[in-house]
Amino acid sequence: MECVECGREIKEGGVKCSTCAAALHQECAKKVLGKWYCRRCYKQAKKSAKFELMARRDYLTKKLPKKIW
């Protein structure tokens, strides 16, 4: 199987893009929040990761309401 990015044969250490499932070398792929992406999918993944981190931060800093009962 050939790497989508560099075109070389993948022997060991190959990963798949989380979005398009393309086969990549580990050094050719980018990792965002524990998931691997090819160059084409990386830009969108980076944006969604940014918003996900912002949502997590807001959730953790939000003060919870006191008990109603």
Biopython code that builds the backbone (N, CA, C, O; Angstrom):
import numpy as np
from Bio.PDB.StructureBuilder import StructureBuilder

atoms = [
    (1, "MET", "N", (0.850, -1.176, 0.000)),
    (1, "MET", "CA", (0.000, 0.000, 0.000)),
    (1, "MET", "C", (0.898, 1.243, 0.000)),
    (1, "MET", "O", (1.906, 1.288, 0.706)),
    (2, "GLU", "N", (0.531, 2.227, -0.781)),
    (2, "GLU", "CA", (1.320, 3.448, -0.890)),
    (2, "GLU", "C", (0.752, 4.568, -0.023)),
    (2, "GLU", "O", (-0.457, 4.666, 0.188)),
    (3, "CYS", "N", (1.655, 5.403, 0.468)),
    (3, "CYS", "CA", (1.275, 6.578, 1.260)),
    (3, "CYS", "C", (0.661, 7.623, 0.330)),
    (3, "CYS", "O", (1.162, 7.851, -0.771)),
    (4, "VAL", "N", (-0.400, 8.241, 0.764)),
    (4, "VAL", "CA", (-1.087, 9.257, -0.035)),
    (4, "VAL", "C", (-0.238, 10.526, -0.173)),
    (4, "VAL", "O", (-0.266, 11.178, -1.217)),
    (5, "GLU", "N", (0.506, 10.872, 0.858)),
    (5, "GLU", "CA", (1.285, 12.113, 0.866)),
    (5, "GLU", "C", (2.579, 12.016, 0.056)),
    (5, "GLU", "O", (2.834, 12.850, -0.813)),
    (6, "CYS", "N", (3.398, 10.992, 0.343)),
    (6, "CYS", "CA", (4.720, 10.927, -0.285)),
    (6, "CYS", "C", (4.816, 9.898, -1.411)),
    (6, "CYS", "O", (5.746, 9.962, -2.215)),
    (7, "GLY", "N", (3.888, 8.964, -1.488)),
    (7, "GLY", "CA", (3.888, 7.976, -2.558)),
    (7, "GLY", "C", (4.772, 6.766, -2.310)),
    (7, "GLY", "O", (4.802, 5.855, -3.136)),
    (8, "ARG", "N", (5.502, 6.731, -1.182)),
    (8, "ARG", "CA", (6.347, 5.579, -0.866)),
    (8, "ARG", "C", (5.509, 4.439, -0.291)),
    (8, "ARG", "O", (4.398, 4.649, 0.196)),
    (9, "GLU", "N", (6.059, 3.234, -0.358)),
    (9, "GLU", "CA", (5.390, 2.044, 0.168)),
    (9, "GLU", "C", (5.338, 2.103, 1.696)),
    (9, "GLU", "O", (6.315, 2.491, 2.336)),
    (10, "ILE", "N", (4.197, 1.716, 2.283)),
    (10, "ILE", "CA", (4.039, 1.679, 3.738)),
    (10, "ILE", "C", (4.323, 0.257, 4.200)),
    (10, "ILE", "O", (3.616, -0.679, 3.827)),
    (11, "LYS", "N", (5.366, 0.100, 5.017)),
    (11, "LYS", "CA", (5.730, -1.222, 5.524)),
    (11, "LYS", "C", (5.234, -1.391, 6.955)),
    (11, "LYS", "O", (4.423, -2.274, 7.235)),
    (12, "GLU", "N", (5.720, -0.546, 7.857)),
    (12, "GLU", "CA", (5.317, -0.589, 9.266)),
    (12, "GLU", "C", (5.014, 0.827, 9.732)),
    (12, "GLU", "O", (5.493, 1.800, 9.149)),
    (13, "GLY", "N", (4.230, 0.931, 10.770)),
    (13, "GLY", "CA", (3.954, 2.243, 11.343)),
    (13, "GLY", "C", (2.999, 3.084, 10.520)),
    (13, "GLY", "O", (3.010, 4.311, 10.615)),
    (14, "GLY", "N", (2.175, 2.438, 9.716)),
    (14, "GLY", "CA", (1.199, 3.176, 8.926)),
    (14, "GLY", "C", (-0.021, 3.536, 9.747)),
    (14, "GLY", "O", (-0.414, 2.787, 10.642)),
    (15, "VAL", "N", (-0.619, 4.669, 9.452)),
    (15, "VAL", "CA", (-1.851, 5.104, 10.116)),
    (15, "VAL", "C", (-2.867, 5.465, 9.044)),
    (15, "VAL", "O", (-2.521, 5.617, 7.872)),
    (16, "LYS", "N", (-4.113, 5.599, 9.450)),
    (16, "LYS", "CA", (-5.170, 6.008, 8.523)),
    (16, "LYS", "C", (-5.719, 7.356, 8.950)),
    (16, "LYS", "O", (-5.824, 7.648, 10.141)),
    (17, "CYS", "N", (-6.062, 8.162, 7.980)),
    (17, "CYS", "CA", (-6.678, 9.457, 8.258)),
    (17, "CYS", "C", (-8.039, 9.226, 8.909)),
    (17, "CYS", "O", (-8.808, 8.377, 8.460)),
    (18, "SER", "N", (-8.331, 9.971, 9.950)),
    (18, "SER", "CA", (-9.594, 9.803, 10.669)),
    (18, "SER", "C", (-10.800, 10.264, 9.857)),
    (18, "SER", "O", (-11.917, 9.811, 10.106)),
    (19, "THR", "N", (-10.593, 11.146, 8.904)),
    (19, "THR", "CA", (-11.696, 11.667, 8.106)),
    (19, "THR", "C", (-11.912, 10.878, 6.818)),
    (19, "THR", "O", (-13.013, 10.388, 6.565)),
    (20, "CYS", "N", (-10.862, 10.756, 6.005)),
    (20, "CYS", "CA", (-11.022, 10.138, 4.686)),
    (20, "CYS", "C", (-10.469, 8.719, 4.607)),
    (20, "CYS", "O", (-10.573, 8.092, 3.554)),
    (21, "ALA", "N", (-9.883, 8.188, 5.684)),
    (21, "ALA", "CA", (-9.349, 6.823, 5.775)),
    (21, "ALA", "C", (-8.228, 6.550, 4.784)),
    (21, "ALA", "O", (-8.056, 5.407, 4.361)),
    (22, "ALA", "N", (-7.464, 7.563, 4.404)),
    (22, "ALA", "CA", (-6.322, 7.383, 3.517)),
    (22, "ALA", "C", (-5.153, 6.803, 4.315)),
    (22, "ALA", "O", (-4.959, 7.150, 5.479)),
    (23, "ALA", "N", (-4.377, 5.920, 3.687)),
    (23, "ALA", "CA", (-3.230, 5.300, 4.341)),
    (23, "ALA", "C", (-2.031, 6.245, 4.285)),
    (23, "ALA", "O", (-1.718, 6.802, 3.233)),
    (24, "LEU", "N", (-1.360, 6.421, 5.435)),
    (24, "LEU", "CA", (-0.239, 7.353, 5.542)),
    (24, "LEU", "C", (0.870, 6.761, 6.402)),
    (24, "LEU", "O", (0.625, 5.885, 7.231)),
    (25, "HIS", "N", (2.108, 7.253, 6.193)),
    (25, "HIS", "CA", (3.183, 6.977, 7.143)),
    (25, "HIS", "C", (2.903, 7.817, 8.389)),
    (25, "HIS", "O", (2.249, 8.858, 8.312)),
    (26, "GLN", "N", (3.388, 7.368, 9.502)),
    (26, "GLN", "CA", (3.177, 8.129, 10.730)),
    (26, "GLN", "C", (3.866, 9.488, 10.651)),
    (26, "GLN", "O", (3.363, 10.468, 11.200)),
    (27, "GLU", "N", (5.013, 9.557, 9.973)),
    (27, "GLU", "CA", (5.715, 10.850, 9.854)),
    (27, "GLU", "C", (5.074, 11.776, 8.826)),
    (27, "GLU", "O", (5.326, 12.981, 8.853)),
    (28, "CYS", "N", (4.256, 11.250, 7.927)),
    (28, "CYS", "CA", (3.564, 12.086, 6.939)),
    (28, "CYS", "C", (2.237, 12.630, 7.478)),
    (28, "CYS", "O", (1.721, 13.627, 6.972)),
    (29, "ALA", "N", (1.690, 11.978, 8.498)),
    (29, "ALA", "CA", (0.382, 12.355, 9.044)),
    (29, "ALA", "C", (0.534, 13.413, 10.133)),
    (29, "ALA", "O", (1.602, 13.557, 10.727)),
    (30, "LYS", "N", (-0.535, 14.144, 10.385)),
    (30, "LYS", "CA", (-0.585, 15.137, 11.461)),
    (30, "LYS", "C", (-1.536, 14.612, 12.531)),
    (30, "LYS", "O", (-2.547, 13.984, 12.215)),
    (31, "LYS", "N", (-1.212, 14.866, 13.791)),
    (31, "LYS", "CA", (-2.032, 14.381, 14.896)),
    (31, "LYS", "C", (-2.688, 15.553, 15.618)),
    (31, "LYS", "O", (-2.019, 16.503, 16.026)),
    (32, "VAL", "N", (-4.007, 15.469, 15.766)),
    (32, "VAL", "CA", (-4.776, 16.502, 16.460)),
    (32, "VAL", "C", (-5.707, 15.810, 17.448)),
    (32, "VAL", "O", (-6.543, 14.999, 17.049)),
    (33, "LEU", "N", (-5.567, 16.123, 18.732)),
    (33, "LEU", "CA", (-6.379, 15.552, 19.799)),
    (33, "LEU", "C", (-6.442, 14.023, 19.733)),
    (33, "LEU", "O", (-7.501, 13.428, 19.932)),
    (34, "GLY", "N", (-5.302, 13.399, 19.454)),
    (34, "GLY", "CA", (-5.222, 11.941, 19.455)),
    (34, "GLY", "C", (-5.675, 11.253, 18.189)),
    (34, "GLY", "O", (-5.685, 10.023, 18.136)),
    (35, "LYS", "N", (-6.050, 11.998, 17.169)),
    (35, "LYS", "CA", (-6.491, 11.412, 15.896)),
    (35, "LYS", "C", (-5.521, 11.817, 14.799)),
    (35, "LYS", "O", (-4.957, 12.911, 14.843)),
    (36, "TRP", "N", (-5.319, 10.945, 13.814)),
    (36, "TRP", "CA", (-4.403, 11.195, 12.703)),
    (36, "TRP", "C", (-5.147, 11.739, 11.502)),
    (36, "TRP", "O", (-6.263, 11.310, 11.212)),
    (37, "TYR", "N", (-4.526, 12.698, 10.789)),
    (37, "TYR", "CA", (-5.141, 13.319, 9.619)),
    (37, "TYR", "C", (-4.132, 13.477, 8.498)),
    (37, "TYR", "O", (-2.940, 13.653, 8.751)),
    (38, "CYS", "N", (-4.607, 13.414, 7.252)),
    (38, "CYS", "CA", (-3.756, 13.709, 6.098)),
    (38, "CYS", "C", (-3.693, 15.230, 5.934)),
    (38, "CYS", "O", (-4.381, 15.969, 6.639)),
    (39, "ARG", "N", (-2.877, 15.676, 5.013)),
    (39, "ARG", "CA", (-2.684, 17.121, 4.817)),
    (39, "ARG", "C", (-3.983, 17.809, 4.409)),
    (39, "ARG", "O", (-4.244, 18.938, 4.823)),
    (40, "ARG", "N", (-4.805, 17.130, 3.593)),
    (40, "ARG", "CA", (-6.053, 17.750, 3.121)),
    (40, "ARG", "C", (-7.070, 17.920, 4.246)),
    (40, "ARG", "O", (-7.771, 18.930, 4.297)),
    (41, "CYS", "N", (-7.157, 16.943, 5.145)),
    (41, "CYS", "CA", (-8.157, 16.983, 6.220)),
    (41, "CYS", "C", (-7.667, 17.736, 7.462)),
    (41, "CYS", "O", (-8.470, 18.081, 8.329)),
    (42, "TYR", "N", (-6.376, 17.990, 7.551)),
    (42, "TYR", "CA", (-5.790, 18.586, 8.751)),
    (42, "TYR", "C", (-6.344, 19.974, 9.058)),
    (42, "TYR", "O", (-6.612, 20.283, 10.219)),
    (43, "LYS", "N", (-6.520, 20.805, 8.051)),
    (43, "LYS", "CA", (-6.978, 22.178, 8.264)),
    (43, "LYS", "C", (-8.358, 22.209, 8.936)),
    (43, "LYS", "O", (-8.579, 22.965, 9.882)),
    (44, "GLN", "N", (-9.277, 21.383, 8.436)),
    (44, "GLN", "CA", (-10.622, 21.332, 9.015)),
    (44, "GLN", "C", (-10.577, 20.724, 10.418)),
    (44, "GLN", "O", (-11.300, 21.168, 11.310)),
    (45, "ALA", "N", (-9.738, 19.721, 10.612)),
    (45, "ALA", "CA", (-9.624, 19.079, 11.922)),
    (45, "ALA", "C", (-9.072, 20.056, 12.955)),
    (45, "ALA", "O", (-9.498, 20.054, 14.110)),
    (46, "LYS", "N", (-8.131, 20.882, 12.539)),
    (46, "LYS", "CA", (-7.552, 21.876, 13.439)),
    (46, "LYS", "C", (-8.613, 22.882, 13.895)),
    (46, "LYS", "O", (-8.647, 23.271, 15.062)),
    (47, "LYS", "N", (-9.482, 23.301, 12.959)),
    (47, "LYS", "CA", (-10.559, 24.230, 13.316)),
    (47, "LYS", "C", (-11.536, 23.598, 14.300)),
    (47, "LYS", "O", (-11.889, 24.211, 15.307)),
    (48, "SER", "N", (-11.970, 22.377, 14.014)),
    (48, "SER", "CA", (-12.937, 21.724, 14.888)),
    (48, "SER", "C", (-12.332, 21.429, 16.256)),
    (48, "SER", "O", (-13.038, 21.490, 17.263)),
    (49, "ALA", "N", (-11.040, 21.110, 16.312)),
    (49, "ALA", "CA", (-10.368, 20.870, 17.589)),
    (49, "ALA", "C", (-10.320, 22.146, 18.418)),
    (49, "ALA", "O", (-10.470, 22.106, 19.639)),
    (50, "LYS", "N", (-10.113, 23.270, 17.756)),
    (50, "LYS", "CA", (-10.077, 24.559, 18.451)),
    (50, "LYS", "C", (-11.417, 24.836, 19.129)),
    (50, "LYS", "O", (-11.463, 25.243, 20.290)),
    (51, "PHE", "N", (-12.505, 24.612, 18.392)),
    (51, "PHE", "CA", (-13.834, 24.841, 18.963)),
    (51, "PHE", "C", (-14.160, 23.826, 20.059)),
    (51, "PHE", "O", (-14.820, 24.162, 21.042)),
    (52, "GLU", "N", (-13.702, 22.594, 19.889)),
    (52, "GLU", "CA", (-13.933, 21.575, 20.913)),
    (52, "GLU", "C", (-13.206, 21.929, 22.210)),
    (52, "GLU", "O", (-13.760, 21.767, 23.298)),
    (53, "LEU", "N", (-11.979, 22.406, 22.097)),
    (53, "LEU", "CA", (-11.233, 22.817, 23.288)),
    (53, "LEU", "C", (-11.875, 24.019, 23.969)),
    (53, "LEU", "O", (-11.898, 24.104, 25.197)),
    (54, "MET", "N", (-12.398, 24.951, 23.166)),
    (54, "MET", "CA", (-13.092, 26.113, 23.737)),
    (54, "MET", "C", (-14.337, 25.674, 24.491)),
    (54, "MET", "O", (-14.629, 26.195, 25.567)),
    (55, "ALA", "N", (-15.069, 24.722, 23.935)),
    (55, "ALA", "CA", (-16.275, 24.223, 24.589)),
    (55, "ALA", "C", (-15.937, 23.500, 25.891)),
    (55, "ALA", "O", (-16.644, 23.648, 26.888)),
    (56, "ARG", "N", (-14.863, 22.724, 25.881)),
    (56, "ARG", "CA", (-14.440, 22.037, 27.105)),
    (56, "ARG", "C", (-14.064, 23.041, 28.182)),
    (56, "ARG", "O", (-14.430, 22.881, 29.347)),
    (57, "ARG", "N", (-13.326, 24.081, 27.786)),
    (57, "ARG", "CA", (-12.891, 25.096, 28.741)),
    (57, "ARG", "C", (-14.099, 25.816, 29.343)),
    (57, "ARG", "O", (-14.137, 26.058, 30.549)),
    (58, "ASP", "N", (-15.080, 26.158, 28.513)),
    (58, "ASP", "CA", (-16.281, 26.819, 29.007)),
    (58, "ASP", "C", (-17.048, 25.922, 29.968)),
    (58, "ASP", "O", (-17.566, 26.391, 30.982)),
    (59, "TYR", "N", (-17.120, 24.632, 29.650)),
    (59, "TYR", "CA", (-17.857, 23.699, 30.501)),
    (59, "TYR", "C", (-17.178, 23.546, 31.858)),
    (59, "TYR", "O", (-17.847, 23.477, 32.889)),
    (60, "LEU", "N", (-15.847, 23.495, 31.852)),
    (60, "LEU", "CA", (-15.126, 23.301, 33.107)),
    (60, "LEU", "C", (-15.147, 24.542, 33.992)),
    (60, "LEU", "O", (-15.115, 24.426, 35.217)),
    (61, "THR", "N", (-15.201, 25.720, 33.390)),
    (61, "THR", "CA", (-15.192, 26.947, 34.194)),
    (61, "THR", "C", (-16.591, 27.419, 34.562)),
    (61, "THR", "O", (-16.742, 28.330, 35.376)),
    (62, "LYS", "N", (-17.608, 26.812, 33.975)),
    (62, "LYS", "CA", (-18.975, 27.222, 34.252)),
    (62, "LYS", "C", (-19.351, 26.827, 35.676)),
    (62, "LYS", "O", (-19.094, 25.700, 36.100)),
    (63, "LYS", "N", (-19.948, 27.734, 36.399)),
    (63, "LYS", "CA", (-20.386, 27.433, 37.750)),
    (63, "LYS", "C", (-21.715, 26.675, 37.674)),
    (63, "LYS", "O", (-22.640, 27.064, 36.960)),
    (64, "LEU", "N", (-21.774, 25.604, 38.419)),
    (64, "LEU", "CA", (-22.974, 24.783, 38.415)),
    (64, "LEU", "C", (-24.016, 25.405, 39.339)),
    (64, "LEU", "O", (-23.668, 25.991, 40.363)),
    (65, "PRO", "N", (-25.278, 25.282, 38.985)),
    (65, "PRO", "CA", (-26.328, 25.842, 39.843)),
    (65, "PRO", "C", (-26.435, 25.044, 41.148)),
    (65, "PRO", "O", (-26.106, 23.860, 41.210)),
    (66, "LYS", "N", (-26.908, 25.740, 42.183)),
    (66, "LYS", "CA", (-27.092, 25.052, 43.452)),
    (66, "LYS", "C", (-28.304, 24.132, 43.358)),
    (66, "LYS", "O", (-29.138, 24.259, 42.462)),
    (67, "LYS", "N", (-28.376, 23.223, 44.289)),
    (67, "LYS", "CA", (-29.478, 22.268, 44.271)),
    (67, "LYS", "C", (-30.808, 22.990, 44.446)),
    (67, "LYS", "O", (-30.925, 23.921, 45.243)),
    (68, "ILE", "N", (-31.787, 22.554, 43.702)),
    (68, "ILE", "CA", (-33.111, 23.163, 43.786)),
    (68, "ILE", "C", (-33.871, 22.671, 45.014)),
    (68, "ILE", "O", (-34.652, 23.423, 45.597)),
    (69, "TRP", "N", (-33.658, 21.455, 45.402)),
    (69, "TRP", "CA", (-34.421, 20.867, 46.503)),
    (69, "TRP", "C", (-33.942, 21.339, 47.830)),
    (69, "TRP", "O", (-34.481, 20.935, 48.860)),
]
sb = StructureBuilder()
sb.init_structure("model")
sb.init_model(0)
sb.init_chain("A")
sb.init_seg("    ")
for serial, (resi, resn, name, xyz) in enumerate(atoms, 1):
    if name == "N":
        sb.init_residue(resn, " ", resi, " ")
    sb.init_atom(name, np.array(xyz, "f"), 0.0, 1.0, " ", f" {name:<3s}", serial, name[0])
structure = sb.get_structure()
